[in-house]
Structure formats: structure tokens, C-alpha cells
Amino acid sequence: MAAPQADSEDTFPQMLEISTRPWLFELSQKYGKNLTSFASIPDAEFAAIRKQGYRVVWMMGVWALGPYGLHFDRTNPGLLQGYAQTLPDFTQADIIGSPYAPVEYVTNPQLGSDDDLRALRQKLNSMGLKLMLDFVPNHSAVDAPWTSAHPDFYIHAPKGTNPPYDSTRYLPNGIAYGWAGWGAGWMDTAQYNYWNPDFVNAQVLNVLKIASLADYIRCDMAFLTLNSVISQYWTQNLASWGYSAPQQDFWAVAIPAAKAKFPEVKFLAEVYYPWQSTLQQWFDFTYDKQLYDRLVDGNLDNIRGYIAGNPIQYHMKNAHFVENHDEPRAAAEFGSNARANAAAAVSMSLPGMRFYFMGQKEGLHNKLDVHLRRSASEPVITWTQDFYRSLISVVSQPVFHDGQWSYQNVMSGYDNPVTNWRLVAWKWTLQQQKVLCVINYSDTLGQGRIVLPDALPVNGNNTIPVTEMLSGAVYERNINDLQGQGLYVILQPWQAQFFSYV
């Protein structure tokens, strides 16, 4: 199968998230030697990633960390209890520190230098891959240099509050812990103050630096910097110190500044309901957690309503996933590899970024905690590997990037009671090629008909080949039937079929 052109791949890129230090630990075991730096990664590993059909590699967790965070991660009782559940035989050496408590945006010296990171990007680009790096806008590590050099860059307890401060919300110096607005604060982090214009200027420089090193920037919990969100959670604190909301949101300043200097850089936002559409004003792609949640829930009416009810422009700017470092493994969360694979078939055949996580295509069940260098060992599910090999290859084709997408209705078949409601379908069209995607997202056999008015004769012959792309099976069908009664499909539980025709 011919590889798509670069400009085609970049429309809806296939992105692989790699947890960098755990991956290096895994590679060390694979090669029987200590691989700890960017420079030590064999070229063959990236060549294999490229060959599989990925366009973007997210090297998650490359920035410098401090001793405070590592000590916290190795001693906090709640975290230790979580490690014991995730990795029962963990040791202190397995605890490597959260990548989301950076002290500053310089390369973690365990991995190399900024020059090594530049060399990695150059190598990836030469192989046809693009590099994504993290930006953590909401907070820094507690021991970041700015907490002492620029304490006004952080939100503090309300002015006039006497120490000792509430230890669940504030450090002993009064700086607030990083917080998402629900649950407990992240007690290894310090909350930034986006209503301080000096801080905003400094933070824009951080974005520019990352943009100089990466092709894509993934922005952690990006919605937390919105002025409306800050107002909801921090108004009392900030107003007491004389701060008020700026006229522009941070992203309205930072992203245009980055694109002015680095026009090709793209941004991905981690975002949750209801801020997805808001962030799509500025971001190239945003997390599609709403689709993920509906797929987990499994209500087909809600899934259909979400996909069919939102405009194509909205889907095009989403990053679709069935697992990542924050979510459970898909095979565990969806209850089976079969259902997880069906969820992937739905997600990765929609317009938008296609977002995969390391270990997903192997069908793994055991979560890789971000604080740890390994997950509990388990066998690879070979038939899930085969499924992803086919899926990624198919959705790498230009029709899934440059084609026109449209939702399709599935009509009832000839069964009684009818089961067409178990099926979801949409179509991609690029010039003469059409691809009809049909997925049975249920635990029972489903069948139905999809009318194909655009089926055309081939060399004057009304009987045309219809190729099921995931399996390679070819069916001969009459265009009068396809245009009239429709293509009749029968799908097993959790089965996907992608039909190519002209």
C-alpha cells in the first residue's frame, strides 16, 4: 500500500504518544543494555514507528524535574497505595517522578540536552516524522526557580490571611498548590497567576522556546488558563492582591505569537467539557473527551447524536482517542479487546487527529502510571496487533485525510426484529474513491442497508468490486442494487468493515 504524501498526512495526522522514560526502560530490556538518552535510541525504533503509519511522535515527559517532586512521589501515602494497586511489585527505583511537575523548560539531563532534543527532532523529520512536546501551562513544580525568584508569578492565599495557611490548598509560603477546580490540589505543584502581565510575557517566552524545538505542542489542562475559569476558581485570591482579568485570554496571545515566529507549529489542547469549542478558536486540535465518554457509556443514540449532530468543522479540530496516559487502558475500560477495537474503529475513522498511546495496539490492560517507569507485565494480544496493523494502514490512505466526510443512515435489513440500530456508518469521498465505514458498536449481531447513490459503472460494467479494506475481501455488487436497495451488511458484535468502491 503506497504511503500518503506528507501534506495529506498532516491534515488529520496519526499521533503516537510515547511515555519517554518508561519507553527507554523498555528499550533497555529489549536490547540488553542501558538506554537512557535520546541519543541512545536506535534509529530502527523510529523507522518502525514511521512504517506503521504514524506521522507525529509525542515524546511525553522530556522536561527537567526537581528533587521536591520526586521525594513527594516516593513518600506520599496515597500515591504509594496507588502504585501498589497498579504495579504490585514496584520498588522505589520504579518511581521516576511526575512529568507534569516541571521545574523549567530545559531538557531533563537524564535524557540529554536541548541540543540533543534538537538533534532528535531533526532525525525524526528526516524520517518523515514530526515531534510533539509538552507544555504545562497551569503550574510548575514547587521547587521551580520562579517560586523564589518571581513569587508574584503565582497565586497566593488571599491578602491578609495569616499563616499557617490551609495546608490542603497552600504551601507554607502562601503560594497555592496547582488545582483543576475539583478534587484535591496537586501538592507537588504551584499555581501560576495569569492575571499578572509580567508572568504572561515570561510564559509566552516558554511557549516560543518549545515551538523552536517541536513541530507540535501538547498543552496540558489547557482550559485552566481561560480567564472565565480563573475567575470561577481564584477571583477572591487575585482580587485581594489587586489583580483583575486581562482583556485577552492567554492562548489568544501565546499561540499567534508562536505561529508568527514558527508558522508550521501546531497546538493540541487537553480540554474537557464544556470548553472544547472555546479552545478551538486558537488550537489546531483539541481532545475529544466527549466522544470517548460516549463510547465508554455505550449508548448508541448518544454516540450517533454526537457524531451526526456536530458540524464537520468541529470534528476536524478534535483529537480522537480511546486511551492515553490519563485514561485507563482501552481494553480494561471498555471491558474487552473486541469492544476497545470497535471504539478505535469509530474514533480513528472520523475526521480529526488520530491519537494512539504506547501499548494500545498490543491490547494491553495494565495501566502505565505517569509516576512509574513500567507497568505490570502481560502478554501481547496478537489479534489486536493485527487489527491495529490493518486499521492504521487503512486510515493512513489519502481518502481519510483529504476526502470529504459525511454521516450515513443505516436502513433496516430483512431481519426481524430489526438490528440496523446497532450499526453506525459514514463515508469518505476523494475524487473517484469512496469508502463506507460501518461499525457494529454492540454485543449482538447487526445488519442493515446503506444506499450508495454514488456507485458508478467500471468500464461500462454495472457489476463492480467492493473491497473490504480491513480484511482485503472483495465482493462483486451490482450498482443498481447499491443505488436502490443499498449495500447489505451483516456485522458480528464489535466488528468494523470499511468498504472501498468507485
Kinemage of the C-alpha trace (Angstrom):
@kinemage 1
@onewidth
@group {chain A} dominant
@subgroup {mainchain}
@vectorlist {calphas} color= white
{ca met a 1} P 0.000 0.000 0.000
{ca ala a 2} L 1.530 3.315 -1.061
{ca ala a 3} L 2.338 5.791 1.695
{ca pro a 4} L 0.335 9.038 1.544
{ca gln a 5} L 2.009 12.305 0.724
{ca ala a 6} L 3.175 14.427 3.650
{ca asp a 7} L 0.611 17.173 3.070
{ca ser a 8} L -2.133 14.551 3.095
{ca glu a 9} L -0.955 13.020 6.371
{ca asp a 10} L -0.799 16.397 8.079
{ca thr a 11} L -4.496 17.131 7.575
{ca phe a 12} L -5.555 14.574 10.198
{ca pro a 13} L -2.246 13.232 11.497
{ca gln a 14} L -1.840 9.892 13.219
{ca met a 15} L -0.108 10.606 16.506
{ca leu a 16} L 1.580 8.141 18.850
{ca glu a 17} L 2.078 9.143 22.483
{ca ile a 18} L 5.253 7.675 23.967
{ca ser a 19} L 5.951 7.968 27.688
{ca thr a 20} L 9.622 8.753 27.179
{ca arg a 21} L 11.431 7.408 30.237
{ca pro a 22} L 9.323 4.215 30.500
{ca trp a 23} L 9.938 3.626 26.801
{ca leu a 24} L 13.676 3.932 27.326
{ca phe a 25} L 13.424 1.473 30.226
{ca glu a 26} L 11.516 -0.916 27.941
{ca leu a 27} L 14.099 -0.493 25.170
{ca ser a 28} L 16.919 -1.152 27.649
{ca gln a 29} L 15.374 -4.518 28.423
{ca lys a 30} L 14.762 -5.240 24.745
{ca tyr a 31} L 18.347 -4.517 23.692
{ca gly a 32} L 20.058 -5.772 26.853
{ca lys a 33} L 21.892 -2.542 27.536
{ca asn a 34} L 21.283 0.728 29.350
{ca leu a 35} L 19.457 3.155 27.052
{ca thr a 36} L 18.631 6.360 28.922
{ca ser a 37} L 19.071 9.246 26.492
{ca phe a 38} L 17.646 10.466 23.210
{ca ala a 39} L 20.956 9.745 21.505
{ca ser a 40} L 20.852 6.104 22.615
{ca ile a 41} L 17.516 5.291 20.935
{ca pro a 42} L 18.196 3.044 17.916
{ca asp a 43} L 17.104 4.589 14.624
{ca ala a 44} L 15.312 1.329 13.860
{ca glu a 45} L 12.738 2.098 16.573
{ca phe a 46} L 11.664 5.344 14.938
{ca ala a 47} L 11.820 3.765 11.486
{ca ala a 48} L 9.401 1.095 12.701
{ca ile a 49} L 7.047 3.749 14.102
{ca arg a 50} L 7.062 5.539 10.770
{ca lys a 51} L 6.495 2.334 8.838
{ca gln a 52} L 3.452 1.552 10.970
{ca gly a 53} L 1.795 4.709 9.633
{ca tyr a 54} L 2.302 7.305 12.369
{ca arg a 55} L 3.111 10.891 11.430
{ca val a 56} L 3.600 12.554 14.857
{ca val a 57} L 5.525 11.196 17.837
{ca trp a 58} L 4.648 12.756 21.180
{ca met a 59} L 7.679 12.291 23.409
{ca met a 60} L 5.826 12.789 26.661
{ca gly a 61} L 7.799 13.929 29.696
{ca val a 62} L 11.106 15.402 28.492
{ca trp a 63} L 11.452 18.451 30.755
{ca ala a 64} L 13.609 18.879 33.844
{ca leu a 65} L 12.161 17.775 37.180
{ca gly a 66} L 13.192 18.718 40.706
{ca pro a 67} L 14.016 16.766 43.869
{ca tyr a 68} L 10.875 18.005 45.641
{ca gly a 69} L 8.537 16.256 43.236
{ca leu a 70} L 10.480 13.010 43.219
{ca his a 71} L 10.573 12.925 47.041
{ca phe a 72} L 6.831 13.640 47.139
{ca asp a 73} L 6.090 10.888 44.624
{ca arg a 74} L 8.185 8.405 46.603
{ca thr a 75} L 6.697 9.189 50.019
{ca asn a 76} L 3.074 10.305 49.602
{ca pro a 77} L 0.866 7.572 51.155
{ca gly a 78} L -1.946 7.976 48.654
{ca leu a 79} L 0.397 7.677 45.683
{ca leu a 80} L 2.184 4.684 47.191
{ca gln a 81} L -1.154 2.949 47.673
{ca gly a 82} L -1.992 3.631 44.034
{ca tyr a 83} L 1.334 2.241 42.836
{ca ala a 84} L 0.739 -0.963 44.811
{ca gln a 85} L -2.576 -1.440 43.002
{ca thr a 86} L -1.168 -0.631 39.575
{ca leu a 87} L 2.198 -2.372 39.940
{ca pro a 88} L 2.166 -4.732 42.943
{ca asp a 89} L 5.915 -5.459 42.791
{ca phe a 90} L 7.042 -1.839 42.418
{ca thr a 91} L 10.264 -0.640 44.023
{ca gln a 92} L 11.496 2.855 44.826
{ca ala a 93} L 13.612 2.713 41.683
{ca asp a 94} L 10.436 2.339 39.628
{ca ile a 95} L 9.174 5.733 40.868
{ca ile a 96} L 10.655 8.256 38.444
{ca gly a 97} L 8.602 11.380 39.223
{ca ser a 98} L 5.647 13.023 37.530
{ca pro a 99} L 6.474 14.641 34.174
{ca tyr a 100} L 3.738 17.189 34.938
{ca ala a 101} L 5.691 18.960 37.663
{ca pro a 102} L 8.466 20.565 35.564
{ca val a 103} L 10.884 22.993 37.175
{ca glu a 104} L 11.621 24.729 33.867
{ca tyr a 105} L 11.585 24.124 30.131
{ca val a 106} L 15.045 22.668 29.704
{ca thr a 107} L 15.627 19.060 28.754
{ca asn a 108} L 15.774 16.570 31.597
{ca pro a 109} L 19.531 15.906 31.927
{ca gln a 110} L 18.791 12.175 32.223
{ca leu a 111} L 17.630 12.358 28.598
{ca gly a 112} L 20.230 14.760 27.236
{ca ser a 113} L 20.460 18.452 26.462
{ca asp a 114} L 18.390 20.894 24.446
{ca asp a 115} L 20.847 20.295 21.599
{ca asp a 116} L 20.124 16.567 21.858
{ca leu a 117} L 16.429 17.351 21.640
{ca arg a 118} L 17.055 19.436 18.515
{ca ala a 119} L 19.016 16.550 17.025
{ca leu a 120} L 16.165 14.171 17.809
{ca arg a 121} L 13.690 16.411 16.031
{ca gln a 122} L 15.993 16.679 13.028
{ca lys a 123} L 16.302 12.884 12.917
{ca leu a 124} L 12.548 12.394 13.170
{ca asn a 125} L 11.882 14.958 10.458
{ca ser a 126} L 14.372 13.220 8.162
{ca met a 127} L 12.348 10.021 8.615
{ca gly a 128} L 9.047 11.716 7.820
{ca leu a 129} L 8.013 12.035 11.474
{ca lys a 130} L 7.134 15.138 13.460
{ca leu a 131} L 7.883 15.771 17.125
{ca met a 132} L 5.327 16.765 19.740
{ca leu a 133} L 6.401 18.085 23.155
{ca asp a 134} L 4.505 19.022 26.310
{ca phe a 135} L 3.698 22.429 27.711
{ca val a 136} L 2.248 22.516 31.238
{ca pro a 137} L 0.582 25.942 31.469
{ca asn a 138} L -1.323 25.696 34.746
{ca his a 139} L 1.510 25.169 37.214
{ca ser a 140} L 5.175 24.492 37.846
{ca ala a 141} L 6.967 22.243 40.292
{ca val a 142} L 7.048 23.507 43.873
{ca asp a 143} L 10.827 23.877 43.609
{ca ala a 144} L 10.827 25.690 40.270
{ca pro a 145} L 13.241 28.677 40.235
{ca trp a 146} L 10.351 31.084 39.674
{ca thr a 147} L 8.758 30.263 43.049
{ca ser a 148} L 11.636 32.088 44.757
{ca ala a 149} L 12.788 34.476 42.028
{ca his a 150} L 9.289 35.607 40.988
{ca pro a 151} L 6.746 34.682 43.669
{ca asp a 152} L 4.305 37.140 42.082
{ca phe a 153} L 4.110 34.734 39.120
{ca tyr a 154} L 1.964 32.531 41.372
{ca ile a 155} L -1.436 32.745 43.040
{ca his a 156} L -1.245 33.259 46.817
{ca ala a 157} L -3.627 32.890 49.721
{ca pro a 158} L -5.924 35.948 49.976
{ca lys a 159} L -4.098 39.035 51.163
{ca gly a 160} L -4.451 39.459 54.887
{ca thr a 161} L -4.653 35.728 55.556
{ca asn a 162} L -2.344 34.925 58.445
{ca pro a 163} L -0.124 31.855 58.446
{ca pro a 164} L -0.214 28.985 58.985
{ca tyr a 165} L -2.175 28.613 55.758
{ca asp a 166} L -4.602 25.835 54.895
{ca ser a 167} L -2.125 23.028 54.200
{ca thr a 168} L -4.506 21.325 51.770
{ca arg a 169} L -4.502 24.357 49.473
{ca tyr a 170} L -1.318 26.318 50.102
{ca leu a 171} L 2.390 25.866 50.567
{ca pro a 172} L 3.897 27.206 53.820
{ca asn a 173} L 4.883 30.396 51.936
{ca gly a 174} L 1.269 31.006 50.899
{ca ile a 175} L 1.601 30.005 47.241
{ca ala a 176} L -1.379 27.948 46.104
{ca tyr a 177} L -0.987 24.372 45.005
{ca gly a 178} L -1.848 23.684 41.392
{ca trp a 179} L -5.547 22.916 41.152
{ca ala a 180} L -8.048 21.913 38.480
{ca gly a 181} L -11.092 23.301 40.283
{ca trp a 182} L -12.263 19.927 41.587
{ca gly a 183} L -10.826 17.412 43.991
{ca ala a 184} L -7.595 17.976 45.881
{ca gly a 185} L -4.780 20.182 44.697
{ca trp a 186} L -1.627 18.757 43.131
{ca met a 187} L 0.660 19.119 46.132
{ca asp a 188} L 3.871 18.787 44.125
{ca thr a 189} L 2.977 21.873 42.046
{ca ala a 190} L 2.466 25.639 42.368
{ca gln a 191} L -0.404 27.535 40.689
{ca tyr a 192} L 0.519 30.192 38.112
{ca asn a 193} L -1.007 33.686 38.088
{ca tyr a 194} L -2.222 34.502 34.569
{ca trp a 195} L -3.571 37.867 35.671
{ca asn a 196} L -0.029 39.147 36.173
{ca pro a 197} L 1.067 40.608 32.802
{ca asp a 198} L 4.746 40.104 33.622
{ca phe a 199} L 4.120 36.419 34.114
{ca val a 200} L 2.174 36.186 30.843
{ca asn a 201} L 5.114 37.721 28.988
{ca ala a 202} L 7.505 35.244 30.594
{ca gln a 203} L 5.215 32.315 29.860
{ca val a 204} L 4.906 33.309 26.198
{ca leu a 205} L 8.704 33.013 26.013
{ca asn a 206} L 8.395 29.453 27.287
{ca val a 207} L 5.923 28.688 24.506
{ca leu a 208} L 8.287 30.212 21.952
{ca lys a 209} L 11.156 28.092 23.222
{ca ile a 210} L 9.127 24.888 22.952
{ca ala a 211} L 7.989 25.951 19.480
{ca ser a 212} L 11.645 26.237 18.484
{ca leu a 213} L 12.167 22.583 19.479
{ca ala a 214} L 8.943 20.917 18.342
{ca asp a 215} L 6.532 20.601 15.425
{ca tyr a 216} L 3.533 20.145 17.738
{ca ile a 217} L 2.905 21.358 21.286
{ca arg a 218} L 0.502 19.452 23.526
{ca cys a 219} L -0.874 21.790 26.198
{ca asp a 220} L -1.765 20.117 29.478
{ca met a 221} L -5.167 21.049 31.014
{ca ala a 222} L -5.267 23.992 28.614
{ca phe a 223} L -8.708 25.235 29.686
{ca leu a 224} L -7.441 26.147 33.179
{ca thr a 225} L -5.768 29.296 31.825
{ca leu a 226} L -9.030 30.745 30.473
{ca asn a 227} L -9.979 33.956 32.280
{ca ser a 228} L -13.502 32.652 32.829
{ca val a 229} L -12.139 29.549 34.576
{ca ile a 230} L -9.655 31.542 36.631
{ca ser a 231} L -12.478 33.872 37.662
{ca gln a 232} L -14.540 30.922 38.812
{ca tyr a 233} L -11.813 29.423 40.995
{ca trp a 234} L -9.431 32.209 42.010
{ca thr a 235} L -11.201 35.604 41.969
{ca gln a 236} L -11.080 36.094 45.733
{ca asn a 237} L -7.373 35.371 45.900
{ca leu a 238} L -6.401 37.516 42.929
{ca ala a 239} L -8.674 40.489 43.665
{ca ser a 240} L -7.271 40.752 47.189
{ca trp a 241} L -3.831 41.338 45.675
{ca gly a 242} L -5.113 43.898 43.172
{ca tyr a 243} L -5.284 41.691 40.096
{ca ser a 244} L -8.112 41.730 37.565
{ca ala a 245} L -8.787 39.705 34.439
{ca pro a 246} L -6.836 40.815 31.352
{ca gln a 247} L -8.671 41.672 28.155
{ca gln a 248} L -7.373 38.635 26.287
{ca asp a 249} L -7.070 35.004 27.207
{ca phe a 250} L -3.527 33.668 27.334
{ca trp a 251} L -3.973 31.480 24.267
{ca ala a 252} L -5.118 34.471 22.215
{ca val a 253} L -1.680 35.943 22.892
{ca ala a 254} L 0.649 32.932 23.026
{ca ile a 255} L -0.487 30.893 20.018
{ca pro a 256} L -0.441 33.780 17.497
{ca ala a 257} L 2.990 34.781 18.840
{ca ala a 258} L 4.302 31.259 18.328
{ca lys a 259} L 2.807 30.904 14.850
{ca ala a 260} L 4.169 34.297 13.819
{ca lys a 261} L 7.700 33.116 14.570
{ca phe a 262} L 7.213 29.411 13.744
{ca pro a 263} L 4.405 29.264 11.155
{ca glu a 264} L 4.355 25.457 10.905
{ca val a 265} L 3.967 24.713 14.615
{ca lys a 266} L 0.640 23.198 15.679
{ca phe a 267} L -1.084 23.053 19.064
{ca leu a 268} L -3.086 20.296 20.761
{ca ala a 269} L -5.186 21.131 23.837
{ca glu a 270} L -6.060 18.751 26.624
{ca val a 271} L -9.568 20.005 27.343
{ca tyr a 272} L -12.830 18.745 28.793
{ca tyr a 273} L -16.488 19.730 28.561
{ca pro a 274} L -17.642 22.492 28.139
{ca trp a 275} L -14.503 24.269 26.901
{ca gln a 276} L -13.757 22.277 23.738
{ca ser a 277} L -15.319 24.702 21.276
{ca thr a 278} L -13.874 27.718 23.090
{ca leu a 279} L -10.319 26.453 22.705
{ca gln a 280} L -10.878 25.535 19.067
{ca gln a 281} L -10.706 29.287 18.389
{ca trp a 282} L -6.941 29.058 18.798
{ca phe a 283} L -5.869 25.422 18.848
{ca asp a 284} L -5.335 23.219 15.812
{ca phe a 285} L -6.720 20.208 17.680
{ca thr a 286} L -8.495 19.589 20.991
{ca tyr a 287} L -9.080 16.411 22.986
{ca asp a 288} L -12.379 14.734 22.097
{ca lys a 289} L -13.218 13.504 25.572
{ca gln a 290} L -16.938 13.800 24.806
{ca leu a 291} L -16.761 11.107 22.140
{ca tyr a 292} L -14.594 8.937 24.398
{ca asp a 293} L -17.081 9.188 27.266
{ca arg a 294} L -19.976 8.264 24.983
{ca leu a 295} L -18.098 5.266 23.632
{ca val a 296} L -17.352 4.111 27.182
{ca asp a 297} L -21.004 4.537 28.137
{ca gly a 298} L -22.095 2.685 25.009
{ca asn a 299} L -25.476 4.340 24.365
{ca leu a 300} L -25.720 4.250 20.575
{ca asp a 301} L -28.272 7.054 20.360
{ca asn a 302} L -25.884 9.333 22.245
{ca ile a 303} L -22.952 8.265 20.068
{ca arg a 304} L -24.924 8.845 16.861
{ca gly a 305} L -26.309 12.142 18.123
{ca tyr a 306} L -22.846 13.443 18.984
{ca ile a 307} L -21.269 12.421 15.677
{ca ala a 308} L -24.144 13.389 13.403
{ca gly a 309} L -25.239 16.415 15.418
{ca asn a 310} L -21.969 18.356 15.414
{ca pro a 311} L -20.659 20.236 12.370
{ca ile a 312} L -17.808 18.782 10.363
{ca gln a 313} L -15.601 21.741 11.328
{ca tyr a 314} L -15.893 20.709 14.974
{ca his a 315} L -14.881 17.091 14.337
{ca met a 316} L -11.968 18.180 12.136
{ca lys a 317} L -10.377 20.010 15.057
{ca asn a 318} L -10.767 17.145 17.513
{ca ala a 319} L -8.165 14.595 18.566
{ca his a 320} L -9.913 11.251 18.887
{ca phe a 321} L -8.608 8.594 21.284
{ca val a 322} L -9.609 5.503 23.221
{ca glu a 323} L -6.726 5.677 25.689
{ca asn a 324} L -3.835 7.903 26.752
{ca his a 325} L -1.636 8.331 29.822
{ca asp a 326} L -4.515 9.847 31.836
{ca glu a 327} L -7.174 7.296 30.939
{ca pro a 328} L -7.254 3.577 31.730
{ca arg a 329} L -6.089 1.124 29.114
{ca ala a 330} L -8.822 0.794 26.484
{ca ala a 331} L -9.003 -2.985 26.804
{ca ala a 332} L -9.657 -2.584 30.536
{ca glu a 333} L -12.025 0.397 30.381
{ca phe a 334} L -14.175 -0.956 27.550
{ca gly a 335} L -14.363 -4.412 29.109
{ca ser a 336} L -12.773 -6.393 26.285
{ca asn a 337} L -10.265 -6.045 23.478
{ca ala a 338} L -13.062 -6.563 20.958
{ca arg a 339} L -15.096 -3.623 22.220
{ca ala a 340} L -11.979 -1.457 22.596
{ca asn a 341} L -11.063 -2.210 18.996
{ca ala a 342} L -14.565 -1.247 17.844
{ca ala a 343} L -14.234 2.040 19.748
{ca ala a 344} L -10.923 2.626 17.963
{ca ala a 345} L -12.534 1.900 14.595
{ca val a 346} L -15.146 4.574 15.343
{ca ser a 347} L -12.641 7.114 16.630
{ca met a 348} L -9.893 6.698 14.056
{ca ser a 349} L -12.191 6.767 11.019
{ca leu a 350} L -13.615 10.195 11.901
{ca pro a 351} L -12.096 13.457 10.663
{ca gly a 352} L -9.566 14.894 13.101
{ca met a 353} L -6.284 13.869 14.693
{ca arg a 354} L -5.971 10.124 15.371
{ca phe a 355} L -4.382 9.748 18.807
{ca tyr a 356} L -2.835 6.459 19.980
{ca phe a 357} L -0.913 5.533 23.142
{ca met a 358} L 2.061 3.211 23.517
{ca gly a 359} L 0.859 -0.305 24.296
{ca gln a 360} L -2.587 0.321 22.813
{ca lys a 361} L -2.022 -1.650 19.641
{ca glu a 362} L -0.659 -4.527 21.724
{ca gly a 363} L -4.010 -4.759 23.508
{ca leu a 364} L -2.512 -4.189 26.961
{ca his a 365} L -4.780 -4.000 30.019
{ca asn a 366} L -2.397 -2.802 32.748
{ca lys a 367} L -2.124 0.957 33.193
{ca leu a 368} L 1.227 2.723 32.955
{ca asp a 369} L 1.172 5.238 35.828
{ca val a 370} L 2.880 8.518 34.888
{ca his a 371} L 4.981 8.354 38.069
{ca leu a 372} L 6.400 4.917 37.208
{ca arg a 373} L 8.864 3.568 34.672
{ca arg a 374} L 6.956 0.356 33.950
{ca ser a 375} L 3.555 -1.287 34.125
{ca ala a 376} L 2.753 -4.805 35.265
{ca ser a 377} L 3.941 -7.305 32.656
{ca glu a 378} L 1.373 -9.083 30.497
{ca pro a 379} L 1.223 -10.876 27.148
{ca val a 380} L 0.594 -9.073 23.896
{ca ile a 381} L -2.806 -9.744 22.313
{ca thr a 382} L -1.698 -10.725 18.811
{ca trp a 383} L -5.109 -10.425 17.150
{ca thr a 384} L -5.418 -6.877 18.476
{ca gln a 385} L -1.993 -6.156 16.986
{ca asp a 386} L -3.274 -7.485 13.667
{ca phe a 387} L -6.386 -5.315 13.939
{ca tyr a 388} L -4.364 -2.138 14.549
{ca arg a 389} L -1.908 -3.015 11.804
{ca ser a 390} L -4.819 -3.061 9.361
{ca leu a 391} L -6.671 -0.077 10.854
{ca ile a 392} L -3.676 2.262 10.928
{ca ser a 393} L -2.662 1.259 7.419
{ca val a 394} L -6.163 1.881 6.078
{ca val a 395} L -6.734 5.259 7.724
{ca ser a 396} L -3.289 6.368 6.518
{ca gln a 397} L -4.652 6.492 2.968
{ca pro a 398} L -5.269 9.926 1.446
{ca val a 399} L -9.036 9.443 1.287
{ca phe a 400} L -9.134 9.525 5.120
{ca his a 401} L -7.180 12.798 5.183
{ca asp a 402} L -8.124 14.793 2.111
{ca gly a 403} L -11.530 13.285 1.383
{ca gln a 404} L -14.964 14.667 2.132
{ca trp a 405} L -16.677 13.061 5.136
{ca ser a 406} L -20.426 12.554 5.512
{ca tyr a 407} L -22.610 10.735 8.022
{ca gln a 408} L -24.719 7.890 6.579
{ca asn a 409} L -28.037 6.465 7.721
{ca val a 410} L -28.315 2.695 8.071
{ca met a 411} L -31.674 1.373 6.889
{ca ser a 412} L -33.301 -1.759 8.237
{ca gly a 413} L -32.398 -5.076 6.684
{ca tyr a 414} L -34.509 -8.171 6.267
{ca asp a 415} L -34.145 -9.472 9.795
{ca asn a 416} L -36.919 -9.495 12.366
{ca pro a 417} L -36.611 -7.903 14.837
{ca val a 418} L -34.502 -5.312 13.043
{ca thr a 419} L -30.919 -4.734 14.202
{ca asn a 420} L -29.828 -1.836 11.986
{ca trp a 421} L -29.856 0.398 15.074
{ca arg a 422} L -26.735 -1.415 16.256
{ca leu a 423} L -24.717 -0.025 13.329
{ca val a 424} L -23.125 3.383 12.767
{ca ala a 425} L -21.830 4.465 9.360
{ca trp a 426} L -20.143 7.300 7.492
{ca lys a 427} L -18.453 7.786 4.164
{ca trp a 428} L -15.253 9.329 2.849
{ca thr a 429} L -15.029 10.507 -0.768
{ca leu a 430} L -11.884 11.591 -2.634
{ca gln a 431} L -12.286 12.014 -6.396
{ca gln a 432} L -13.382 8.586 -7.692
{ca gln a 433} L -12.702 6.657 -4.477
{ca lys a 434} L -15.383 6.214 -1.861
{ca val a 435} L -15.002 4.418 1.467
{ca leu a 436} L -18.034 3.433 3.521
{ca cys a 437} L -17.195 2.794 7.194
{ca val a 438} L -19.659 0.615 9.103
{ca ile a 439} L -19.184 -0.381 12.735
{ca asn a 440} L -21.358 -2.654 14.855
{ca tyr a 441} L -20.882 -0.987 18.222
{ca ser a 442} L -22.852 -3.569 20.180
{ca asp a 443} L -22.585 -7.050 21.657
{ca thr a 444} L -25.068 -8.674 19.253
{ca leu a 445} L -25.055 -9.309 15.516
{ca gly a 446} L -26.363 -6.368 13.481
{ca gln a 447} L -27.427 -5.987 9.868
{ca gly a 448} L -28.742 -3.257 7.639
{ca arg a 449} L -28.557 -1.470 4.302
{ca ile a 450} L -26.739 1.710 3.262
{ca val a 451} L -27.865 3.228 -0.040
{ca leu a 452} L -24.934 4.265 -2.242
{ca pro a 453} L -26.258 6.607 -4.973
{ca asp a 454} L -22.689 7.471 -5.992
{ca ala a 455} L -21.758 3.889 -7.045
{ca leu a 456} L -20.687 4.076 -10.713
{ca pro a 457} L -20.061 1.555 -13.513
{ca val a 458} L -16.474 0.424 -14.074
{ca asn a 459} L -15.510 0.358 -17.762
{ca gly a 460} L -19.199 0.184 -18.632
{ca asn a 461} L -19.758 -2.782 -16.333
{ca asn a 462} L -22.614 -2.435 -13.841
{ca thr a 463} L -21.123 -5.113 -11.592
{ca ile a 464} L -18.318 -3.523 -9.601
{ca pro a 465} L -15.841 -4.728 -6.980
{ca val a 466} L -16.479 -3.607 -3.401
{ca thr a 467} L -13.339 -4.156 -1.320
{ca glu a 468} L -13.486 -4.579 2.463
{ca met a 469} L -10.254 -2.791 3.343
{ca leu a 470} L -9.543 -4.236 6.804
{ca ser a 471} L -9.646 -7.851 5.590
{ca gly a 472} L -8.927 -7.458 1.882
{ca ala a 473} L -12.067 -9.372 0.901
{ca val a 474} L -13.598 -8.373 -2.452
{ca tyr a 475} L -17.324 -8.589 -3.217
{ca glu a 476} L -18.964 -8.172 -6.612
{ca arg a 477} L -22.082 -5.994 -6.405
{ca asn a 478} L -24.482 -4.564 -8.980
{ca ile a 479} L -24.676 -0.774 -8.988
{ca asn a 480} L -28.436 -0.817 -9.470
{ca asp a 481} L -28.741 -2.717 -6.208
{ca leu a 482} L -26.284 -0.404 -4.458
{ca gln a 483} L -28.115 2.692 -5.682
{ca gly a 484} L -31.544 1.276 -4.913
{ca gln a 485} L -31.754 -1.174 -2.058
{ca gly a 486} L -28.255 -0.348 -0.838
{ca leu a 487} L -25.236 -2.339 0.273
{ca tyr a 488} L -26.448 -5.070 2.613
{ca val a 489} L -24.107 -5.631 5.565
{ca ile a 490} L -24.057 -8.193 8.359
{ca leu a 491} L -21.591 -7.474 11.135
{ca gln a 492} L -20.634 -9.572 14.104
{ca pro a 493} L -20.576 -7.957 17.585
{ca trp a 494} L -17.956 -5.188 17.766
{ca gln a 495} L -16.966 -5.693 14.119
{ca ala a 496} L -15.897 -2.934 11.752
{ca gln a 497} L -15.921 -3.052 7.953
{ca phe a 498} L -14.585 -0.347 5.624
{ca phe a 499} L -15.842 -0.783 2.042
{ca ser a 500} L -13.971 0.852 -0.849
{ca tyr a 501} L -15.735 1.321 -4.168
{ca val a 502} L -15.858 3.722 -7.128
